[in-house]
């Protein structure tokens, strides 16, 4: 399963695996909204992701902005592959105060 949501220990983890693109956009949006609505801190695990297209990056950006506006903590979880860090930085994620939680 390329995208999953798990709520445990009073936080939600959205996990992404493999290449995430337009084909998974609706599912990713739904799970991010569900995670944010839980009110728990949201963690996004990109450890198993290999590629994020612009749609996926935009959804993550929108989720971070929504989390910040509603007071929900939003962070990346674990190690982020270097290629994805580059994609996120090029998309402007370095401008956001997103802490990276090391598992």
N, C-alpha and C positions, 0 to 999 in steps of 0.2 A: 504494500500500500504506500503510494508516494507521499500522502499527507495523512496525518492522524492527530487526534486531540485526546489528551489524557489529563484528567484532573485528579491530583493527589497532593497530600500534605498541604492543603490550602493554597495551591497554585496550579495554574493550567499550563500544560506543555503542548505546543504545536510542533510536531516533528515533520520535517521534510526530507524525503529520500529521492535520490536520482535527479533527473532533469525536471524542473518545475517550470511550466510555461502556460500559455493561453489555454491549453486543454484542461488544466487543473485549476484555472482561475476561479471559477464559480465555487468549487469545493474549498479552496483556500480561503476565499472571502467568507464563506459560511462559517468555517471553523474559527477564523480570527474573530468574527463578530460574536460567536458563541463564547469564545474564551474571554473576550472583553466584557461581555454581559454577566459573566460569573462574578465579577467584582474582585476575583483573586488576582494576584500578580500573574502576568503572562510571560512565559519563557518560550522562545522560538529556538528550536534545535536545528541547526544547519549542518551538523556533523556528518550526516549521511547524504547530504545534497551534493550534486555534482555540477549543476547549472541552474541559474535563475534568469529567466528572461525579463524584459522590461515590465511585463504585466505583474509578475510575482514581486518584483522590487517595489513597484508602485503600491501594491496591496500591503506590503510590509511597512512602507513609509506611511500610508494612510492609517494603518493600525497603530503605529507608534504615535502619530499625531492625535488620534482619537483617545488613546490611553492617557497621554499627557494632559489632554483637555478634561478628562473625566477623573483624573487622580489615580488611575490604575498603573501600577508599576509594570514596565515593559522592558524586557532584556533579552539578549541573545544568550543561549545556554551552551556551554561546552566549547570545544574547539571549532572554529569556523575555518574551512579550507581556504588557503591563501587566494585562490582564484576567485572565490566568492567575496572575500574581503575587498579585493580590487573592484569587483562589480559594485558592491555596496558603497565603497568610497566614491567611485565615479558617479553614483546616483545621488550623492550628497549625504549619505548616512553619517559621515564624519562630523557633520554639523549638528547632529542630534546627540543629546546627552544620554546615549544608550550604554549602560554598563554591560560588560560581557561577563556573565556569571560562569565561572569555571566549575562545571559539574559539582 
